[in-house]
């Protein structure tokens, strides 16, 4: 049990360190994907990979600005 926990802990630590480094470089933490790309099935593989790792994304262009603010 302790060995399994240690492996999981190392993986989580590595991901947190990667996120921290990305923030320090000014990179976005969650992938930003255009709604049109989703509809066209043209989401870049890199964005899909990041989505799988982070479990969250920002979708741009789905609602116009006024509707989103409302």
Residue pairs with C-beta under 8 A, 6 or more apart in sequence:
15 53
19 29
22 28
22 29
23 29
28 58
29 54
30 50
30 51
30 54
30 56
30 57
30 58
31 47
31 48
31 50
31 51
31 54
31 57
31 58
32 47
32 57
32 58
32 60
33 43
33 47
33 51
33 57
33 58
33 59
33 60
34 59
34 60
34 61
35 59
35 60
35 61
35 62
36 61
37 43
37 44
38 59
47 57
51 57
